């Protein structure tokens, strides 16, 4: 097999892991727009990571305001 195949497989696995984590969290937080966006757009893990970062900041802000 070509080394490019290994790189492609690695990128696919990277994307799948981040998608699963972000989709699980968006479903748990009852955020269907994020859930659908993560399913539709293939961004090699970028969109799920952005969602997770924004969600983490939002939770930190909610904790400090209480």
Secondary structure, 3 states (H helix, E strand, C coil): CCHHHHHHHHHHHHHHHHHHHHHHHHHHCCCHHHHHHHHHCCCCCHHHHHHHHHHHHHHHHHHHHC
